Amino acid sequence: MIKKGGLSKIKRIKSLVLTISGSILAGIGIELIVLANHGVDSLSTLILGIMTHVNLEFGTWSQILSIIYLIISFSVNRKILGIGSLLNALLIGQTVKWIDPFFRKSIAANSYFVMFLGFVIMAFGTSMYLKGNLGSGPMEAMMYSLSQLLRMDMAISRIILDAFNVMVGVILGATFGIGSVLAILGLGPMIKMFNVLLNKKFYFVKLK
């Protein structure tokens, strides 16, 4: 029989594994979406727009904007953040940095299949990260904070946040494509689908 303290430690380890693995997978998915070049998620749209003016790597900008979003969210409600928030912010950007040179040499650009695969991997990674329950990621934290500040439904606050990121990114020079539409309309349902699968099919990720 596993003692209560040992069980709690196992849960913490599972949470950490889910958070780290999910963040890395999300980074891989984002890299594939960017390489496909058919439009990206809202935060990546903002990053690509900034990159047309400031010569820093995508992964570096991902980390910078993620930290900025976490700081803003922390000033509104620190309870929604945790160690997982910081791990997610740093690991996604770092993963993109690590894999970008290899992927650019081996992955076909301008591919709809690569784009769709990227969204599937990103959604699965995001679902794993959220199951870790160690704190909200930058975009989720900003969504919660905006909802709290403006006293509106979280779905509406997410639309506003996505619209802001996309609008600023496009103004700065990023492109808007089918991938951008898929991110807004399809990413949420895909994450929800993987949440169901992780809850019902895989015992090892059940933390309760």
BELJO-V221471 format. One line per field, one symbol per residue. phi: phi as a letter, one per 30 degrees, with the letter a starting at -180 (. if undefined). psi: psi as a letter, one per 20 degrees, with the letter a starting at -180 (. if undefined). Layout:
BEGIN
phi=???
psi=???
END
This chain:
BEGIN
phi=.ddedddddddddeddddddddddddddddddddddibjbddddddddddddcbdbdedddddddddddddddddcadddcaddddeddddddddeddceeddddccddhcdddddddddddddddddddddhckddedddddddddddchbddddddddddddddddddedkdccbdddddddccdeedddddeddddcccddcdcc
psi=pprghhghhgghgggggggggggggggggggggghhlkqarghhggghghhihpmqqghghggghggghhgghhhgnihiqahhgggggghgghggggiggghhhipprkphgggggghgggggggggghhhljqqrgggghggghgggilrqhgghhgggggggggggghijqqpahhgghgghhgghgggghggghghhohijoi.
END
